[in-house]
Amino acid sequence: MLEQSILQNYLDILREELVPATGCTEPIAIAYCAATLRELLGALPEQVDAAVSGNILKNVKSVVVPNTGGRKGIAPAIAVGLVAGDAARDLQVISAVTEKQLAELDAYLQRVVISVSCSHSPCQLDIDLRGSCGGHTARVRITNHHTNIVCLERDGEVLRELPVVDSAEEHRADKSLLNVADILRFAAEVPLEDLLPLLEPQVSCNSAIAEEGLRGAWGAQIGRILLEDYGDDIKQRAKAYAAAGSDARMSGCEMPVVILSGSGNQGITACMPVVAYARHIGATREQLYRALAVSDLVTVHQKTGIGRLSAYCGAISAGVGAGAGICYLLGGDYDAVAHTVVNAVAILSGTICDGAKPSCAAKIAAAVDAGIMGYRMYLHHREFRHGEGIVGSNVDDTIAKVGVLAQQGMRQTDRTILDIMQDRCS
């Protein structure tokens, strides 16, 4: 039996990580920061100075901001938050923009002065906005988490100032307790009624945007290509539904997504392949939700060492998580899940994150493919072994080594990606 304290801790992790968001979370965090700035200033700023971390710059540059008429980038994210944002909605801050507000956004963007700079913050996620109007000034800063406001100032008076730490996990549920064996015990033992309010929104919201991605001409249409060109077998359907959700989301679809580890793409990728397999085998609702808990927690387990924003593509972690969830759904025990994870991690670790954009959908498809391949290898009694590349002595050791790879080995990669995206490389 799993200790009650650990069971509760895992529920707390899911409760913190599974939250609704409209649009890609980095531009939405900027819009949330901007909406808070307007409330603090008491008016629309005439000028805004934005200092953001490199990973924020990277993840906002090429993604469509919902409810902005198809605009991309930091300035529209700031402007829509100022004109139409409701900070009380958190990461759904711009989910209810009206036609009138959209017209106001057009006019406001023509008159406001918005300057953007890349800060040298130690935090991977850092948004610092300063606005001025009519002789008054205000400042709002967010670090580490998308709605974690650490600084509020108005006319030079500090209203809130929290210490800025280089840790995305401060004041969060203890993720050091995560391990694959206990994740499986949790999935088997947690009362279903405790899972339902956490996982039902993930299934319903993410299924809806995946269906929209397959219906509409969103993004690179990776989901539709997979089904049209490779057939409608369950493996392709699992990949297609995950990719299609990203197709829509990266191109400005206004439907909400339930995110995971701060990412809508990860929330979709950890969820939709498991949903597809559950529908395929006629699984019960209980079987689906227990398998989805495995997928979500295995994803979070990997991301704890990697970090929320990194040069390491988060879709890979979620694809590995999905492989673990599918394995569990199909009756896999600890050995099966552990081998699935190790095999999948060994296939695609090191895939870069070069920002949020339509190609994320293709990376998601590849990540889900790796997760499923990891499981199929186990069924054929094949595995990648300790000492082969980054594979560790067991599944949790392998996950820890991936964290080292991402946090230490890919720091320069992250800087180089940002230089390339800003045309600083010759």
Backbone torsions as a table, in degrees:
resi	resn	phi	psi	omega
1	MET	NA	139.4	177.1
2	LEU	-76.6	137.0	178.0
3	GLU	-59.0	141.7	-177.5
4	GLN	-60.3	-35.0	-179.6
5	SER	-65.6	-37.3	178.3
6	ILE	-71.6	-41.7	177.3
7	LEU	-57.5	-45.4	179.8
8	GLN	-66.1	-38.1	178.1
9	ASN	-61.1	-42.0	179.6
10	TYR	-66.4	-37.9	174.7
11	LEU	-62.9	-40.7	178.8
12	ASP	-62.9	-38.7	177.6
13	ILE	-61.4	-48.7	179.3
14	LEU	-61.7	-40.4	-178.6
15	ARG	-63.7	-39.0	178.7
16	GLU	-71.9	-37.8	-170.2
17	GLU	-88.2	-27.4	-176.2
18	LEU	-97.2	92.5	-179.2
19	VAL	-131.6	150.2	-178.4
20	PRO	-78.0	146.0	176.5
21	ALA	-147.6	144.8	175.3
22	THR	-107.7	110.4	-178.4
23	GLY	93.6	172.0	178.3
24	CYS	-60.0	135.5	-167.6
25	THR	-67.3	-28.0	-179.1
26	GLU	-71.5	-51.4	174.2
27	PRO	-62.3	-30.5	178.1
28	ILE	-69.4	-36.3	175.3
29	ALA	-63.9	-37.6	175.9
30	ILE	-64.2	-44.2	178.5
31	ALA	-62.1	-39.2	177.7
32	TYR	-63.7	-43.7	178.1
33	CYS	-61.9	-41.9	-179.5
34	ALA	-66.6	-41.4	178.7
35	ALA	-62.3	-38.6	176.7
36	THR	-66.2	-38.5	178.1
37	LEU	-61.3	-44.7	179.7
38	ARG	-62.2	-43.3	178.4
39	GLU	-61.2	-40.1	-178.2
40	LEU	-69.4	-41.1	-179.1
41	LEU	-75.2	-29.8	-179.3
42	GLY	81.8	12.2	-179.8
43	ALA	-166.0	167.3	173.7
44	LEU	-74.1	126.8	180.0
45	PRO	-64.1	147.0	172.2
46	GLU	-84.3	-25.5	179.0
47	GLN	-144.4	141.0	177.1
48	VAL	-130.8	129.8	173.0
49	ASP	-109.6	121.9	-177.1
50	ALA	-115.4	124.5	172.1
51	ALA	-115.1	118.2	-175.0
52	VAL	-128.6	152.1	177.7
53	SER	-70.4	161.3	-176.7
54	GLY	-58.1	-38.9	-178.5
55	ASN	-70.8	-29.2	172.7
56	ILE	-67.2	-47.5	178.2
57	LEU	-55.7	-44.7	-178.0
58	LYS	-63.5	-41.0	-173.4
59	ASN	-86.5	-4.8	-179.9
60	VAL	-108.6	-24.1	-170.8
61	LYS	-54.1	-42.4	-167.6
62	SER	-119.3	11.0	-176.4
63	VAL	-106.8	142.9	179.5
64	VAL	-75.4	131.9	177.2
65	VAL	-87.8	122.6	-178.0
66	PRO	-58.1	150.2	174.2
67	ASN	61.0	31.7	175.9
68	THR	-124.0	12.8	-178.1
69	GLY	73.2	29.7	176.3
70	GLY	86.6	12.7	-178.0
71	ARG	-76.7	151.9	177.9
72	LYS	-121.3	152.5	168.8
73	GLY	106.4	179.6	-172.6
74	ILE	-72.1	-44.1	-177.1
75	ALA	-59.2	-47.8	175.9
76	PRO	-62.5	-35.3	178.7
77	ALA	-64.5	-41.1	176.9
78	ILE	-65.2	-48.6	-173.2
79	ALA	-63.9	-42.9	-178.4
80	VAL	-69.0	-33.8	175.0
81	GLY	-64.4	-38.9	179.2
82	LEU	-69.2	-45.0	-174.4
83	VAL	-77.9	-41.2	-168.8
84	ALA	-130.1	3.2	-174.4
85	GLY	-76.4	146.7	174.6
86	ASP	-122.6	98.7	-174.3
87	ALA	-60.8	-23.1	179.4
88	ALA	-65.6	-17.6	179.4
89	ARG	-88.1	2.3	179.3
90	ASP	54.7	-122.9	-175.6
91	LEU	-78.7	5.8	168.0
92	GLN	-108.6	31.3	-172.4
93	VAL	-59.1	-31.6	-179.4
94	ILE	-118.4	33.3	-177.9
95	SER	-81.0	-11.5	-174.4
96	ALA	-127.5	41.5	179.4
97	VAL	-71.9	130.6	-179.7
98	THR	-90.7	166.7	176.3
99	GLU	-60.7	-39.1	178.6
100	LYS	-62.3	-43.3	179.5
101	GLN	-67.1	-34.0	177.2
102	LEU	-63.9	-40.1	176.2
103	ALA	-65.2	-40.1	177.2
104	GLU	-63.2	-34.6	178.1
105	LEU	-61.6	-43.8	178.7
106	ASP	-56.7	-48.2	-178.2
107	ALA	-67.2	-39.1	-177.5
108	TYR	-66.1	-41.6	-180.0
109	LEU	-61.8	-26.3	-179.8
110	GLN	-77.8	-23.8	-176.4
111	ARG	-109.3	-23.8	-177.3
112	VAL	-78.7	147.4	175.1
113	VAL	-102.9	115.6	179.6
114	ILE	-119.8	117.6	175.7
115	SER	-108.4	140.3	-177.1
116	VAL	-126.4	131.8	175.2
117	SER	-133.3	155.6	177.3
118	CYS	-93.5	118.6	-177.3
119	SER	-81.2	168.0	176.0
120	HIS	-108.1	38.2	-178.0
121	SER	-66.2	145.4	173.2
122	PRO	-72.3	-12.7	-178.4
123	CYS	-87.9	133.2	177.3
124	GLN	-65.5	-31.2	177.6
125	LEU	-115.3	109.4	-178.1
126	ASP	-148.1	121.8	178.7
127	ILE	-129.1	119.3	-176.8
128	ASP	-128.2	108.4	-177.4
129	LEU	-112.0	134.5	174.7
130	ARG	-125.8	128.4	-178.6
131	GLY	-127.0	153.9	179.1
132	SER	-140.3	147.0	178.8
133	CYS	-162.6	128.2	174.2
134	GLY	55.3	35.6	178.9
135	GLY	86.0	-4.2	177.7
136	HIS	-103.3	152.8	179.4
137	THR	-133.1	157.2	175.4
138	ALA	-150.9	155.7	179.0
139	ARG	-141.2	137.9	174.0
140	VAL	-134.3	133.3	178.0
141	ARG	-129.3	136.8	177.2
142	ILE	-121.8	134.6	175.1
143	THR	-135.8	151.9	169.0
144	ASN	69.4	-45.6	176.0
145	HIS	-123.9	153.8	-169.0
146	HIS	-65.9	-19.9	178.2
147	THR	-124.6	20.0	-175.6
148	ASN	-88.4	89.8	-178.2
149	ILE	-80.3	119.7	-178.0
150	VAL	-107.2	-12.1	-178.2
151	CYS	-146.5	131.1	171.9
152	LEU	-132.4	125.9	177.3
153	GLU	-135.6	143.5	173.0
154	ARG	-138.3	123.1	-179.5
155	ASP	50.4	42.1	176.3
156	GLY	82.6	-8.2	179.1
157	GLU	-88.9	125.8	179.8
158	VAL	-81.8	116.1	179.8
159	LEU	-95.5	-28.1	174.8
160	ARG	-151.2	135.2	174.6
161	GLU	-149.0	106.4	178.3
162	LEU	-103.3	151.2	178.5
163	PRO	-63.5	138.0	177.7
164	VAL	-95.7	119.5	-177.2
165	VAL	-117.8	154.5	179.3
166	ASP	-89.9	57.2	179.7
167	SER	-150.2	118.7	179.7
168	ALA	-77.1	-5.0	-175.1
169	GLU	-108.8	5.9	179.3
170	GLU	-63.3	136.6	178.6
171	HIS	62.4	26.9	177.0
172	ARG	-115.6	168.0	175.8
173	ALA	-57.8	147.9	-173.2
174	ASP	-74.2	103.9	-179.0
175	LYS	-85.5	-7.5	177.0
176	SER	-66.2	-16.9	179.5
177	LEU	-80.5	-8.2	-178.3
178	LEU	-71.8	132.0	168.8
179	ASN	-154.0	156.7	-170.8
180	VAL	-64.5	-39.4	-179.6
181	ALA	-61.1	-45.3	-179.1
182	ASP	-72.8	-30.0	175.1
183	ILE	-60.7	-42.0	179.2
184	LEU	-69.1	-38.5	176.0
185	ARG	-63.5	-42.4	178.2
186	PHE	-58.9	-48.6	-177.8
187	ALA	-60.2	-33.9	-178.9
188	ALA	-79.6	-30.6	-168.9
189	GLU	-106.8	-22.4	-175.1
190	VAL	-63.6	134.8	177.6
191	PRO	-59.3	134.0	-176.9
192	LEU	-57.2	-37.1	-178.0
193	GLU	-64.8	-19.6	175.3
194	ASP	-80.8	-27.7	179.9
195	LEU	-81.1	-35.8	-170.6
196	LEU	-55.0	-50.5	-177.5
197	PRO	-65.9	-19.7	179.4
198	LEU	-87.3	-38.1	-171.8
199	LEU	-100.8	-24.4	178.4
200	GLU	-59.2	-45.2	177.3
201	PRO	-61.9	-35.6	178.6
202	GLN	-62.2	-44.3	-179.6
203	VAL	-67.5	-46.9	-174.7
204	SER	-69.5	-48.4	-178.9
205	CYS	-65.7	-46.0	-174.7
206	ASN	-74.5	-29.2	173.0
207	SER	-66.2	-40.4	-177.9
208	ALA	-64.6	-43.4	-179.0
209	ILE	-73.8	-28.9	174.4
210	ALA	-65.7	-43.1	176.7
211	GLU	-61.4	-42.2	178.0
212	GLU	-62.6	-39.4	178.5
213	GLY	-62.5	-32.5	177.5
214	LEU	-79.2	-29.9	-179.4
215	ARG	-77.4	-43.5	-171.3
216	GLY	-95.9	169.8	179.5
217	ALA	-90.7	63.9	-175.8
218	TRP	-92.6	136.2	170.6
219	GLY	55.4	-138.7	179.4
220	ALA	-84.9	-1.1	177.5
221	GLN	56.3	41.9	-178.4
222	ILE	-62.7	-41.8	-179.8
223	GLY	-59.3	-45.6	-179.8
224	ARG	-66.8	-39.9	178.5
225	ILE	-59.9	-43.5	-178.8
226	LEU	-59.0	-45.9	-177.7
227	LEU	-73.4	-36.7	-177.3
228	GLU	-74.6	-35.7	-173.4
229	ASP	-99.5	-22.9	-173.7
230	TYR	-117.9	1.9	176.7
231	GLY	90.7	165.3	-172.3
232	ASP	-103.0	35.9	175.1
233	ASP	-74.9	168.1	-170.0
234	ILE	-64.2	-36.6	179.4
235	LYS	-62.7	-45.0	179.8
236	GLN	-67.7	-36.1	179.4
237	ARG	-66.0	-40.8	178.5
238	ALA	-60.9	-44.0	178.5
239	LYS	-67.7	-41.7	-174.4
240	ALA	-66.1	-42.1	-177.8
241	TYR	-67.3	-38.1	176.9
242	ALA	-66.5	-46.2	-178.9
243	ALA	-64.6	-39.2	-176.7
244	ALA	-64.9	-37.0	176.0
245	GLY	-60.5	-41.2	177.4
246	SER	-69.8	-39.8	175.9
247	ASP	-48.7	-48.8	-177.8
248	ALA	-71.0	-45.5	-173.3
249	ARG	-65.8	-42.3	-178.4
250	MET	-69.8	-17.2	-177.1
251	SER	-105.8	17.1	170.4
252	GLY	94.6	13.4	177.1
253	CYS	-58.0	136.1	-173.4
254	GLU	-89.0	4.0	178.9
255	MET	-76.2	143.8	-179.3
256	PRO	-73.7	155.1	176.0
257	VAL	-128.1	144.9	169.8
258	VAL	-92.2	118.4	-172.7
259	ILE	-86.7	167.7	176.3
260	LEU	-143.0	132.3	-176.9
261	SER	53.4	37.0	176.6
262	GLY	79.6	8.5	-173.6
263	SER	-133.3	128.5	174.4
264	GLY	-68.6	-38.7	178.2
265	ASN	-60.8	-37.9	177.9
266	GLN	-71.6	-37.0	176.2
267	GLY	-61.4	-39.4	178.0
268	ILE	-70.8	-45.8	-174.1
269	THR	-67.2	-38.2	178.0
270	ALA	-70.2	-23.5	-172.2
271	CYS	-96.2	-55.6	-164.5
272	MET	-66.0	-37.0	175.4
273	PRO	-62.4	-37.6	177.9
274	VAL	-66.7	-41.3	176.3
275	VAL	-60.9	-44.1	-179.1
276	ALA	-61.1	-45.1	179.4
277	TYR	-67.6	-37.0	178.8
278	ALA	-62.7	-41.8	177.6
279	ARG	-66.4	-38.1	-177.5
280	HIS	-63.5	-40.2	-176.9
281	ILE	-95.6	0.0	-178.7
282	GLY	69.9	37.4	-179.0
283	ALA	-66.7	153.2	174.9
284	THR	-73.7	165.0	176.9
285	ARG	-60.4	-40.0	179.6
286	GLU	-62.8	-43.7	178.4
287	GLN	-60.7	-41.7	179.2
288	LEU	-60.9	-49.7	-173.7
289	TYR	-69.6	-33.4	177.3
290	ARG	-69.9	-38.0	176.3
291	ALA	-68.6	-37.5	178.5
292	LEU	-66.2	-35.1	175.5
293	ALA	-60.7	-39.6	176.2
294	VAL	-61.8	-49.0	-178.8
295	SER	-58.9	-48.8	-178.3
296	ASP	-61.7	-46.1	-175.2
297	LEU	-73.5	-34.9	174.8
298	VAL	-64.8	-37.5	175.9
299	THR	-62.4	-49.5	179.9
300	VAL	-62.2	-39.4	178.6
301	HIS	-56.0	-45.3	178.5
302	GLN	-67.2	-44.0	-174.8
303	LYS	-69.4	-20.6	-179.7
304	THR	-60.7	-42.0	178.3
305	GLY	-80.4	-29.6	-177.0
306	ILE	-77.0	-40.0	-173.9
307	GLY	102.0	157.5	-176.9
308	ARG	-67.9	-42.6	178.4
309	LEU	-120.7	132.6	-170.6
310	SER	-162.9	169.4	170.0
311	ALA	-75.5	-9.8	-179.7
312	TYR	-89.2	122.7	-176.2
313	CYS	-63.4	119.4	-178.3
314	GLY	-66.8	-23.3	178.2
315	ALA	-61.8	-29.2	178.8
316	ILE	-63.1	-46.2	178.8
317	SER	-60.0	-42.2	-179.2
318	ALA	-70.5	-35.2	175.6
319	GLY	-64.4	-39.2	174.6
320	VAL	-63.7	-43.9	176.9
321	GLY	-58.7	-42.8	178.5
322	ALA	-61.7	-40.8	176.5
323	GLY	-59.7	-41.3	177.8
324	ALA	-64.6	-42.1	179.5
325	GLY	-64.5	-40.5	178.3
326	ILE	-65.3	-43.7	177.2
327	CYS	-56.8	-47.2	179.8
328	TYR	-63.9	-42.2	179.2
329	LEU	-58.8	-37.0	-177.6
330	LEU	-88.6	13.3	173.1
331	GLY	98.6	9.0	-178.5
332	GLY	-68.9	140.5	177.2
333	ASP	-93.7	-167.1	-177.8
334	TYR	-57.7	-48.4	-178.7
335	ASP	-58.9	-41.5	-179.4
336	ALA	-64.4	-47.2	-179.0
337	VAL	-66.0	-43.9	-178.8
338	ALA	-60.7	-44.8	179.2
339	HIS	-67.6	-37.0	177.0
340	THR	-59.2	-47.4	-178.6
341	VAL	-63.7	-49.2	-178.7
342	VAL	-60.8	-46.2	179.9
343	ASN	-60.0	-46.2	-177.1
344	ALA	-66.6	-42.3	178.5
345	VAL	-59.5	-40.1	-177.5
346	ALA	-68.1	-22.2	-175.8
347	ILE	-77.2	-48.0	-168.4
348	LEU	-122.4	5.2	179.4
349	SER	-58.5	137.7	-178.6
350	GLY	103.0	-5.7	174.1
351	THR	-60.3	129.5	-172.1
352	ILE	-81.7	152.7	167.8
353	CYS	-102.1	111.0	176.2
354	ASP	-112.2	40.8	173.5
355	GLY	97.0	165.3	178.1
356	ALA	-81.3	131.6	-175.1
357	LYS	-177.6	175.1	-176.8
358	PRO	-57.9	-30.6	-177.5
359	SER	-67.8	-12.8	174.9
360	CYS	-56.1	-35.2	-178.7
361	ALA	-62.2	-38.8	179.0
362	ALA	-69.5	-38.2	176.7
363	LYS	-65.1	-36.7	177.1
364	ILE	-61.9	-44.8	178.6
365	ALA	-59.2	-42.1	178.4
366	ALA	-66.3	-37.6	-179.3
367	ALA	-66.4	-43.7	177.7
368	VAL	-64.0	-39.8	177.1
369	ASP	-58.5	-42.2	178.9
370	ALA	-65.1	-40.1	178.2
371	GLY	-61.2	-44.4	179.4
372	ILE	-68.8	-40.1	177.5
373	MET	-60.8	-39.8	177.7
374	GLY	-58.1	-39.9	178.2
375	TYR	-70.6	-43.2	-179.9
376	ARG	-63.2	-36.6	176.0
377	MET	-59.2	-44.3	179.3
378	TYR	-59.7	-41.9	-179.5
379	LEU	-62.1	-27.6	179.1
380	HIS	-96.6	14.5	177.8
381	HIS	58.7	40.1	176.9
382	ARG	-120.4	143.7	-179.1
383	GLU	-156.2	154.7	169.0
384	PHE	-87.2	136.4	-167.9
385	ARG	-108.8	162.4	178.4
386	HIS	-52.4	131.0	179.0
387	GLY	94.0	-11.4	176.1
388	GLU	-87.1	102.9	-176.9
389	GLY	65.2	-129.1	-176.4
390	ILE	-93.0	5.9	-178.3
391	VAL	-66.9	128.1	-177.7
392	GLY	-91.3	-167.7	-175.4
393	SER	-76.2	-20.8	176.4
394	ASN	-156.2	-178.1	-173.5
395	VAL	-65.5	-43.6	-178.6
396	ASP	-69.9	-33.4	175.6
397	ASP	-66.1	-39.4	177.4
398	THR	-63.4	-43.5	177.9
399	ILE	-61.1	-41.3	178.7
400	ALA	-63.0	-39.2	179.8
401	LYS	-66.6	-34.3	175.7
402	VAL	-63.9	-38.5	176.0
403	GLY	-60.5	-42.0	177.2
404	VAL	-63.6	-43.7	178.4
405	LEU	-56.0	-47.9	-175.5
406	ALA	-71.7	-46.0	-173.8
407	GLN	-74.7	-39.8	-175.7
408	GLN	-101.9	-46.9	-173.2
409	GLY	-73.3	-23.1	-173.5
410	MET	-110.5	14.9	177.9
411	ARG	-62.1	-48.9	179.7
412	GLN	-67.2	-34.5	176.1
413	THR	-57.5	-43.7	179.8
414	ASP	-60.5	-44.4	179.6
415	ARG	-64.8	-40.0	-179.7
416	THR	-67.1	-40.9	176.5
417	ILE	-57.5	-45.5	-179.2
418	LEU	-64.3	-40.9	177.1
419	ASP	-59.7	-44.3	179.8
420	ILE	-62.8	-44.4	-178.2
421	MET	-65.7	-25.1	178.5
422	GLN	-98.9	10.4	178.4
423	ASP	58.3	38.2	177.7
424	ARG	-93.4	-6.8	-178.5
425	CYS	-100.7	135.5	-180.0
426	SER	-83.4	NA	NA
